[in-house]
């Protein structure tokens, strides 16, 4: 993620690292909107990125239910 320059590249990098596939256009748009809204709300870009990564980690596709 550190190499990613734009928010789009960061989301794609996190998503691909977690799910081993690129996000769909809909997923990418939703995550970018979420990150921007959280960054504005919290006035803290790092925390907004943490919450964005957490949202990806909480996707049903990633969670293994046993």
Order of alpha helices (4+ residues) and beta strands (2+ residues): alpha-alpha-alpha
